[in-house]
Amino acid sequence: MAEHAARHLRRRGPVAGWCCSFAGVPPSPDHRLPHRTLSHAAAPQGPAAGSVCTGGEGPRKQLPPKSPSSFHGSPSSKLAGLIDYPRRILSPGRVSPIDPDAHPPIPTPTPTDQPYPQPQPHNPEPQQPMAPFVAVREEEEEGQGDGLDLRLCLRGRDGGCVVVMDLDSAVLCGSSAFFAAMAPEPNAAAGARRIEVDGVDNVAAFRDAVELMFQADAPRWLARAGVSRAIAVLEVASSIMFDKGIRSCLEYIEAVPWNENEEEKLKHLFARCTFDEALSKDVLARLQTQPSSSSEDLTGQLIQSVTSSTNNSARKDMQSLINGLLSKSSVYQKDLSGLNKRSLYQICCSCLNLLVELFKEDLDPKCGTGQALKIRHNKPMIERVSKQSENLSWLFEILVNNDMAENFVVLWAGQDDLIRMHEQASPMFRYELSRISAGVFIALGQGKVQCPSDLRSQLFRGWFTPMLTDFGWLQRCSKGLDARALEDSLGQALLTLPLREQQSLFEEWFQCFASRGAECPNLSRAFQVWWRRSFAR
């Protein structure tokens, strides 16, 4: 009876490591848990491997050993075959089974073609890991190793980085006069000759320079190395009198672009080393700086080109470019000698004259009806006035950044014709004049421009009333103007005037603000300061 029960259990599923009172038989051989053999040390109270629990408290019986014929003729004979033999698991996403006992062959590395023999490290623990280099002439065929008759040892300045190279003395001495003078005479009894170079600043560059001697295609090697390594090799080649390397490096460096760091390296190198003029003239032509006079002329020409540009988008891009070049925070070295103050003010006067002509053209009845959209050269009046206003604001910004703006305040305060025509011009473009005044008031209020008291009084007498009139338009068409900064700076600049002039201007502002509200700048904070200074005791 027990034998019949055991056979019945074998037909139902795998028995090794399974307890019939806790787990069912896996439904598929592809998802069956692997066979587990429970050792007595790991599970001292569990059922032994190959035994079956028949009811929780019944006696345990040892199953007879499995045989391939024990399942013969049963419905689960295919399942028994998978259980009795090592299972083959189907991997996800694959059709072919994975055999756990089969291991893929490990590919043996094939030797690659090396242009030079393997290195011979001299120091087992260098401070800077570097693969030593062994050079031979490329025209030598395989098996002609007898040309390596000289050993070159390079040591860094600190003595930690060491590179050993076995070289062909004929190539080394024929390429460098320095090594030709240092190479010992051949001696069959003494064995291989040896040269040691101590105190090398850049061991990697020295190694590259020696490697370049054995290159049949030096330009190709330099193109792979890059400009920075070529500059370092050029310095070494100059020190060891490697003429072919000097020529190859200079030709390569002259033909490729440089970044700013590489340009600085070249400047320092040419300041320390002297090269043949015929070889280095092309590189020096790219390094020579322009004299100050031509720099001033060029800056004026660039600014003049920007102000006369007819493309609005291009003009703004060029303004940003010039601002970056002239900015004090720019990475480019410069001084005030690169800006000609006289040429800048000539451009300012030219823009002011054009602005006056535009307003006269708008007010002259012979030129039209006096409306703002009169066309001349396919450009409306609004656009032409806006262009000159932007040019003057940009020029004033350049002058402020270079501490040259005081004379501009003199020019702007003396524009009596523009002040008079402002009252008669259309509000659609006359507010552009107040945009220029806003830049001047902000510079005065923030202390960026210092002017005499009479000049400040003249400026406020001429342009304060137009500012009160056009403030609403400046808010709606700001074009980058900060209205809050304008209000604060306008109040601060007003407080620098004599108290009597402050009173007349604040009275004018008070009446305008009471009638127009937000269309007028809010100077209430500066008004309170003036009141306290004038009446509070």
C-alpha positions as CSV (number, residue, x, y, z in Angstrom):
1,M,0.0,0.0,0.0
2,A,2.8,2.4,0.9
3,E,4.5,1.5,-2.4
4,H,1.4,2.3,-4.3
5,A,1.0,5.7,-2.6
6,A,4.6,6.5,-3.3
7,R,4.2,5.6,-7.0
8,H,1.0,7.7,-7.1
9,L,2.9,10.7,-5.7
10,R,5.7,10.3,-8.3
11,R,3.1,10.5,-11.1
12,R,1.7,13.8,-9.8
13,G,4.8,15.8,-9.9
14,P,8.4,16.4,-8.6
15,V,9.0,15.1,-5.2
16,A,12.6,16.3,-4.4
17,G,12.4,19.1,-1.8
18,W,8.6,19.5,-1.9
19,C,6.2,19.0,1.0
20,C,2.7,18.0,-0.1
21,S,1.0,19.8,2.8
22,F,2.4,23.3,2.0
23,A,2.9,23.7,-1.7
24,G,1.3,22.5,-4.9
25,V,3.1,21.1,-7.9
26,P,4.2,23.8,-10.3
27,P,1.8,23.8,-13.3
28,S,4.5,23.9,-16.0
29,P,8.1,22.7,-16.2
30,D,9.1,26.1,-17.7
31,H,8.1,27.9,-14.4
32,R,9.1,25.2,-12.0
33,L,11.3,26.2,-9.0
34,P,14.8,24.6,-9.1
35,H,15.6,21.5,-7.2
36,R,16.6,22.3,-3.7
37,T,18.4,19.9,-1.3
38,L,17.8,20.8,2.3
39,S,20.8,20.0,4.5
40,H,20.3,19.1,8.1
41,A,22.4,22.0,9.1
42,A,20.2,24.5,7.3
43,A,16.9,22.9,8.2
44,P,17.3,20.5,11.0
45,Q,13.6,20.0,11.5
46,G,12.4,19.9,7.9
47,P,11.9,16.9,5.7
48,A,14.9,15.4,4.2
49,A,15.6,15.7,0.5
50,G,13.7,13.0,-1.4
51,S,11.1,12.4,1.4
52,V,7.4,13.2,1.4
53,C,5.1,14.3,4.2
54,T,1.9,12.3,3.9
55,G,-0.2,14.1,6.4
56,G,1.6,16.2,8.8
57,E,2.0,13.6,11.6
58,G,2.2,10.4,9.6
59,P,5.4,8.4,9.2
60,R,8.0,9.5,6.7
61,K,9.0,7.1,4.0
62,Q,12.1,7.1,1.9
63,L,11.3,7.1,-1.8
64,P,13.1,4.5,-3.9
65,P,15.8,5.8,-6.3
66,K,14.6,7.2,-9.6
67,S,15.1,5.4,-12.8
68,P,14.2,6.4,-16.3
69,S,11.8,3.4,-16.5
70,S,9.8,4.3,-13.4
71,F,7.7,6.7,-15.4
72,H,7.4,4.7,-18.5
73,G,3.9,4.6,-19.9
74,S,2.6,7.2,-17.5
75,P,0.9,10.4,-18.7
76,S,3.8,12.4,-17.1
77,S,6.6,10.6,-18.8
78,K,7.7,13.8,-20.6
79,L,7.6,15.7,-17.3
80,A,9.7,13.0,-15.7
81,G,12.3,13.3,-18.4
82,L,12.6,17.0,-17.6
83,I,12.9,16.2,-13.9
84,D,15.3,13.3,-14.1
85,Y,17.7,15.2,-16.3
86,P,19.2,18.7,-16.2
87,R,16.5,21.0,-17.2
88,R,16.8,23.3,-20.2
89,I,15.2,26.7,-19.5
90,L,13.8,28.9,-22.2
91,S,15.1,32.5,-21.7
92,P,12.7,35.4,-22.1
93,G,12.6,36.8,-25.6
94,R,14.5,33.8,-27.0
95,V,13.4,30.7,-28.8
96,S,16.6,28.7,-28.3
97,P,17.0,27.1,-24.8
98,I,19.8,28.1,-22.5
99,D,21.9,25.2,-21.2
100,P,23.1,26.0,-17.7
101,D,26.0,23.5,-18.0
102,A,27.2,25.0,-21.3
103,H,29.6,27.9,-21.1
104,P,30.4,30.1,-24.1
105,P,33.9,29.9,-25.3
106,I,36.1,32.8,-24.1
107,P,37.6,34.5,-27.1
108,T,41.3,34.7,-27.0
109,P,42.7,38.2,-27.7
110,T,44.4,38.5,-31.0
111,P,47.5,40.6,-31.3
112,T,46.9,43.9,-32.9
113,D,49.3,45.6,-35.2
114,Q,51.6,47.7,-33.2
115,P,53.8,50.3,-35.0
116,Y,56.3,49.9,-32.2
117,P,57.4,47.1,-29.9
118,Q,56.0,46.8,-26.4
119,P,57.3,49.3,-23.7
120,Q,59.8,48.5,-21.0
121,P,58.8,50.2,-17.8
122,H,61.8,51.4,-15.7
123,N,60.0,52.4,-12.5
124,P,57.2,50.1,-11.3
125,E,55.4,52.9,-9.4
126,P,55.6,56.2,-11.4
127,Q,53.7,59.2,-10.0
128,Q,52.2,59.9,-13.4
129,P,51.0,56.8,-15.2
130,M,52.4,56.9,-18.7
131,A,52.9,54.2,-21.2
132,P,56.6,54.1,-22.2
133,F,57.4,54.2,-25.9
134,V,59.8,52.2,-27.9
135,A,60.4,53.6,-31.4
136,V,61.9,52.0,-34.5
137,R,62.0,53.2,-38.0
138,E,58.9,52.4,-39.9
139,E,60.8,51.3,-43.0
140,E,62.4,48.4,-41.0
141,E,60.8,45.0,-41.8
142,E,59.7,42.6,-39.1
143,G,62.5,40.8,-37.5
144,Q,65.1,43.6,-37.9
145,G,65.3,44.5,-34.2
146,D,69.0,44.8,-34.2
147,G,68.6,48.6,-34.9
148,L,67.5,49.3,-31.3
149,D,71.0,50.0,-30.1
150,L,70.4,52.9,-27.7
151,R,68.4,53.2,-24.5
152,L,67.0,56.7,-23.6
153,C,65.9,57.3,-20.0
154,L,63.8,60.4,-19.2
155,R,63.2,61.5,-15.6
156,G,60.9,64.3,-14.4
157,R,62.0,67.2,-12.4
158,D,60.8,65.6,-9.2
159,G,62.4,62.3,-10.2
160,G,59.2,60.4,-9.9
161,C,58.1,60.0,-13.6
162,V,60.5,57.9,-15.5
163,V,60.2,56.8,-19.2
164,V,62.6,54.3,-20.8
165,M,62.8,54.0,-24.6
166,D,64.8,51.6,-26.7
167,L,65.7,53.5,-29.9
168,D,67.6,53.4,-33.1
169,S,70.6,55.7,-32.5
170,A,70.9,56.5,-36.2
171,V,67.4,58.1,-36.3
172,L,67.7,59.8,-33.0
173,C,71.1,61.4,-33.6
174,G,70.3,62.2,-37.2
175,S,67.1,64.1,-36.1
176,S,68.5,66.0,-33.1
177,A,71.8,67.8,-32.7
178,F,71.4,67.6,-28.9
179,F,71.3,63.8,-28.9
180,A,74.0,63.6,-31.5
181,A,76.4,65.4,-29.1
182,M,75.3,63.3,-26.1
183,A,75.3,59.8,-27.7
184,P,78.2,57.6,-26.6
185,E,80.5,55.9,-29.1
186,P,79.5,52.4,-30.0
187,N,81.3,49.7,-28.1
188,A,80.6,46.0,-28.7
189,A,82.1,45.0,-25.3
190,A,80.0,47.5,-23.4
191,G,76.7,46.4,-24.9
192,A,73.8,48.8,-25.6
193,R,74.5,52.5,-25.2
194,R,72.5,54.6,-22.8
195,I,71.5,58.3,-22.5
196,E,69.8,59.7,-19.4
197,V,68.0,63.0,-19.3
198,D,67.1,64.3,-15.9
199,G,65.0,67.3,-14.7
200,V,62.6,67.2,-17.6
201,D,59.7,69.6,-17.1
202,N,57.2,67.9,-19.3
203,V,58.1,64.2,-19.7
204,A,55.0,63.5,-21.9
205,A,55.9,66.2,-24.4
206,F,59.5,65.0,-24.5
207,R,58.3,61.5,-25.2
208,D,56.0,62.9,-28.0
209,A,58.9,64.8,-29.5
210,V,61.1,61.6,-29.6
211,E,58.2,59.7,-31.1
212,L,57.7,62.3,-33.8
213,M,61.3,61.6,-35.0
214,F,60.2,58.1,-36.0
215,Q,57.0,59.1,-37.8
216,A,57.0,58.9,-41.6
217,D,53.9,61.2,-41.7
218,A,54.5,63.9,-39.2
219,P,51.5,66.1,-40.2
220,R,49.1,63.2,-39.7
221,W,50.6,62.5,-36.3
222,L,50.2,66.1,-35.2
223,A,46.7,66.3,-36.5
224,R,45.8,63.4,-34.2
225,A,47.7,64.9,-31.3
226,G,46.0,68.3,-31.4
227,V,47.2,71.9,-31.0
228,S,48.0,71.8,-27.3
229,R,50.3,68.8,-27.7
230,A,51.8,70.3,-30.8
231,I,52.7,73.4,-28.9
232,A,54.4,71.4,-26.1
233,V,56.3,69.3,-28.7
234,L,57.4,72.5,-30.4
235,E,58.9,73.7,-27.2
236,V,60.8,70.5,-26.6
237,A,61.9,70.3,-30.3
238,S,63.4,73.8,-29.9
239,S,65.3,72.8,-26.8
240,I,66.8,69.6,-28.4
241,M,67.4,71.2,-31.8
242,F,65.0,69.0,-33.6
243,D,64.7,71.1,-36.8
244,K,62.3,68.8,-38.7
245,G,60.0,68.7,-35.7
246,I,60.1,72.5,-35.4
247,R,59.1,72.9,-39.0
248,S,56.3,70.4,-38.8
249,C,54.8,71.8,-35.6
250,L,54.9,75.4,-36.9
251,E,53.3,74.4,-40.2
252,Y,50.5,72.5,-38.4
253,I,49.9,75.2,-35.8
254,E,49.6,77.9,-38.4
255,A,47.1,75.9,-40.4
256,V,44.5,75.1,-37.7
257,P,42.3,77.2,-35.4
258,W,43.3,78.0,-31.8
259,N,41.3,78.6,-28.7
260,E,42.1,81.4,-26.3
261,N,44.1,79.1,-24.0
262,E,46.2,77.8,-26.9
263,E,46.8,81.3,-28.1
264,E,48.1,82.3,-24.7
265,K,50.5,79.3,-24.7
266,L,51.8,80.3,-28.0
267,K,52.4,83.9,-26.9
268,H,54.4,82.7,-23.8
269,L,56.3,80.2,-26.0
270,F,57.4,82.9,-28.5
271,A,58.3,85.2,-25.7
272,R,60.7,82.5,-24.3
273,C,62.0,80.8,-27.5
274,T,63.4,82.2,-30.8
275,F,62.5,80.5,-34.0
276,D,63.6,81.0,-37.6
277,E,61.8,84.0,-39.0
278,A,61.0,82.3,-42.3
279,L,59.3,79.4,-40.5
280,S,57.5,81.4,-37.8
281,K,56.4,84.5,-39.7
282,D,53.0,83.1,-40.5
283,V,52.3,82.1,-36.9
284,L,53.5,85.5,-35.7
285,A,51.2,87.2,-38.2
286,R,48.3,85.7,-36.3
287,L,49.7,86.7,-32.9
288,Q,50.7,90.3,-33.6
289,T,48.5,92.9,-31.8
290,Q,47.2,96.0,-33.5
291,P,48.7,99.3,-32.5
292,S,46.5,101.6,-30.3
293,S,45.8,104.1,-33.1
294,S,44.4,101.5,-35.5
295,S,42.4,100.0,-32.6
296,E,40.8,103.3,-31.9
297,D,40.0,103.8,-35.6
298,L,38.6,100.3,-35.9
299,T,36.3,100.8,-32.8
300,G,35.0,104.0,-34.2
301,Q,34.3,102.4,-37.6
302,L,32.5,99.5,-36.0
303,I,30.3,101.8,-33.9
304,Q,29.6,104.0,-36.9
305,S,28.5,100.9,-38.9
306,V,26.1,99.9,-36.2
307,T,24.5,103.3,-35.9
308,S,24.0,103.5,-39.7
309,S,22.6,99.9,-40.0
310,T,19.2,99.6,-41.7
311,N,18.4,96.2,-40.3
312,N,16.9,96.4,-36.8
313,S,17.7,92.8,-35.8
314,A,21.2,92.9,-37.0
315,R,21.8,96.3,-35.3
316,K,20.7,94.9,-32.0
317,D,22.9,91.8,-32.4
318,M,25.9,94.0,-33.2
319,Q,25.2,96.3,-30.3
320,S,25.3,93.3,-28.0
321,L,28.6,92.2,-29.6
322,I,30.2,95.5,-29.1
323,N,29.0,95.8,-25.6
324,G,30.6,92.4,-24.7
325,L,33.9,93.5,-26.2
326,L,33.9,96.9,-24.5
327,S,32.5,95.7,-21.1
328,K,34.8,95.9,-18.1
329,S,33.9,92.3,-17.2
330,S,35.0,91.1,-20.6
331,V,37.7,88.4,-20.8
332,Y,39.5,90.4,-23.4
333,Q,42.3,92.7,-22.2
334,K,41.7,96.3,-23.0
335,D,42.0,99.8,-21.7
336,L,40.6,103.2,-22.6
337,S,43.1,103.7,-25.3
338,G,41.0,101.4,-27.5
339,L,38.1,104.0,-27.4
340,N,38.6,107.4,-29.0
341,K,36.4,109.8,-27.1
342,R,36.5,112.3,-29.9
343,S,35.2,109.9,-32.5
344,L,32.5,108.7,-30.2
345,Y,31.2,112.2,-29.7
346,Q,31.3,112.8,-33.4
347,I,29.0,109.9,-33.9
348,C,26.7,111.2,-31.1
349,C,26.5,114.6,-32.8
350,S,25.7,113.0,-36.1
351,C,22.8,111.0,-34.6
352,L,21.5,114.2,-32.8
353,N,21.6,116.1,-36.1
354,L,19.6,113.4,-37.8
355,L,17.1,113.4,-35.0
356,V,16.6,117.2,-35.3
357,E,16.2,116.9,-39.1
358,L,13.5,114.2,-38.6
359,F,11.5,116.4,-36.2
360,K,11.8,119.4,-38.5
361,E,10.7,117.2,-41.4
362,D,7.6,116.2,-39.4
363,L,6.7,119.8,-38.5
364,D,7.5,121.4,-41.9
365,P,4.2,121.8,-43.8
366,K,6.0,121.5,-47.1
367,C,7.0,117.9,-46.3
368,G,3.4,116.7,-45.6
369,T,0.5,116.9,-43.2
370,G,2.5,116.6,-40.0
371,Q,1.3,113.0,-39.2
372,A,3.7,110.4,-37.9
373,L,3.4,107.9,-40.7
374,K,5.0,110.0,-43.4
375,I,7.2,107.7,-45.6
376,R,10.7,108.4,-46.7
377,H,12.9,105.8,-48.3
378,N,10.2,103.2,-47.4
379,K,10.6,103.8,-43.7
380,P,7.9,105.4,-41.5
381,M,8.8,108.4,-39.3
382,I,8.2,106.4,-36.1
383,E,10.8,103.8,-37.1
384,R,13.4,106.4,-38.1
385,V,13.0,108.4,-34.9
386,S,13.1,105.2,-32.8
387,K,16.4,104.1,-34.6
388,Q,18.2,107.4,-33.8
389,S,16.9,107.3,-30.2
390,E,18.2,103.8,-29.7
391,N,21.5,104.8,-31.2
392,L,21.9,107.7,-28.8
393,S,20.8,105.6,-25.8
394,W,23.4,102.9,-26.7
395,L,26.2,105.5,-27.2
396,F,25.4,107.0,-23.9
397,E,25.6,103.6,-22.2
398,I,29.1,103.1,-23.8
399,L,30.2,106.5,-22.6
400,V,28.9,105.8,-19.0
401,N,30.7,102.5,-18.8
402,N,33.9,104.2,-19.8
403,D,33.5,107.3,-17.7
404,M,33.1,109.6,-20.6
405,A,29.5,110.6,-20.3
406,E,29.7,114.1,-18.8
407,N,30.0,115.8,-22.2
408,F,26.9,114.0,-23.4
409,V,24.9,115.6,-20.6
410,V,26.1,118.9,-21.9
411,L,25.0,118.0,-25.4
412,W,21.6,116.8,-24.3
413,A,20.9,119.7,-22.0
414,G,21.6,122.2,-24.8
415,Q,19.1,120.7,-27.4
416,D,16.8,123.7,-27.3
417,D,15.4,123.0,-30.8
418,L,14.3,119.5,-29.8
419,I,12.8,120.7,-26.6
420,R,10.8,123.3,-28.5
421,M,9.7,120.8,-31.2
422,H,8.7,118.3,-28.6
423,E,5.6,120.3,-27.6
424,Q,4.4,120.3,-31.3
425,A,5.4,116.8,-32.3
426,S,3.1,113.8,-32.3
427,P,3.0,111.8,-29.0
428,M,3.4,108.6,-31.1
429,F,7.2,109.2,-31.4
430,R,8.1,112.3,-29.4
431,Y,8.3,110.1,-26.3
432,E,11.5,108.7,-27.8
433,L,13.2,111.9,-26.8
434,S,12.2,111.3,-23.2
435,R,13.7,107.8,-23.5
436,I,17.0,109.4,-24.0
437,S,16.4,111.8,-21.0
438,A,15.4,108.7,-18.9
439,G,18.9,107.2,-19.4
440,V,20.5,110.5,-18.4
441,F,18.3,110.9,-15.3
442,I,19.0,107.3,-14.2
443,A,22.8,107.8,-14.6
444,L,22.6,111.0,-12.5
445,G,20.4,109.5,-9.8
446,Q,22.6,106.4,-9.4
447,G,25.8,108.5,-9.3
448,K,27.3,107.1,-12.4
449,V,27.7,110.5,-13.9
450,Q,28.8,113.6,-11.9
451,C,28.0,117.0,-13.4
452,P,28.1,120.6,-12.0
453,S,25.0,122.0,-10.3
454,D,24.3,124.5,-13.1
455,L,24.4,121.7,-15.7
456,R,22.0,119.6,-13.7
457,S,19.7,122.6,-13.3
458,Q,19.8,123.3,-17.1
459,L,19.0,119.6,-17.8
460,F,15.9,119.6,-15.5
461,R,14.6,122.9,-16.8
462,G,14.7,121.6,-20.3
463,W,13.7,117.9,-20.0
464,F,11.7,117.5,-16.8
465,T,8.4,118.7,-18.2
466,P,8.6,116.4,-21.3
467,M,9.4,113.6,-19.0
468,L,6.2,114.2,-17.0
469,T,4.2,114.3,-20.3
470,D,5.7,111.2,-21.9
471,F,5.9,108.9,-18.8
472,G,2.7,107.1,-19.7
473,W,4.0,106.3,-23.2
474,L,7.3,105.1,-21.7
475,Q,5.4,102.7,-19.5
476,R,3.4,101.3,-22.4
477,C,6.4,101.1,-24.8
478,S,9.2,100.4,-22.3
479,K,11.6,98.6,-24.7
480,G,13.6,97.4,-21.7
481,L,13.3,100.6,-19.7
482,D,12.7,100.0,-15.9
483,A,10.0,102.5,-14.9
484,R,10.6,101.9,-11.2
485,A,14.3,102.6,-11.5
486,L,13.4,105.7,-13.5
487,E,11.1,107.0,-10.8
488,D,13.7,106.4,-8.0
489,S,16.6,107.9,-10.0
490,L,14.6,110.9,-11.2
491,G,13.7,111.7,-7.6
492,Q,17.3,111.2,-6.4
493,A,18.6,113.4,-9.2
494,L,16.0,116.1,-8.4
495,L,17.2,116.2,-4.8
496,T,20.7,117.2,-5.9
497,L,19.4,120.6,-7.1
498,P,19.3,123.7,-4.9
499,L,16.2,123.7,-2.6
500,R,14.6,126.6,-4.4
501,E,14.7,124.8,-7.7
502,Q,13.5,121.6,-6.1
503,Q,10.4,123.4,-4.8
504,S,9.4,124.7,-8.3
505,L,9.9,121.3,-9.9
506,F,8.1,119.4,-7.1
507,E,5.2,121.8,-7.3
508,E,5.0,121.1,-11.1
509,W,5.1,117.4,-10.4
510,F,2.4,117.6,-7.7
511,Q,-0.1,119.2,-10.0
512,C,0.7,116.7,-12.8
513,F,0.4,113.7,-10.5
514,A,-2.8,115.0,-9.0
515,S,-4.4,115.2,-12.4
516,R,-2.9,112.3,-14.3
517,G,-2.1,109.7,-11.6
518,A,-0.3,106.7,-12.9
519,E,0.5,108.5,-16.2
520,C,2.9,110.6,-14.2
521,P,6.0,109.3,-12.4
522,N,5.5,108.7,-8.7
523,L,8.0,111.0,-6.9
524,S,6.2,111.0,-3.5
525,R,9.2,109.5,-1.6
526,A,11.6,112.2,-2.9
527,F,8.8,114.8,-2.3
528,Q,8.7,113.8,1.4
529,V,12.5,114.1,1.7
530,W,12.3,117.6,0.1
531,W,9.5,118.6,2.5
532,R,11.4,117.4,5.6
533,R,14.5,119.2,4.5
534,S,12.6,122.4,3.7
535,F,10.0,122.8,6.4
536,A,10.4,120.2,9.2
537,R,12.5,121.6,12.1
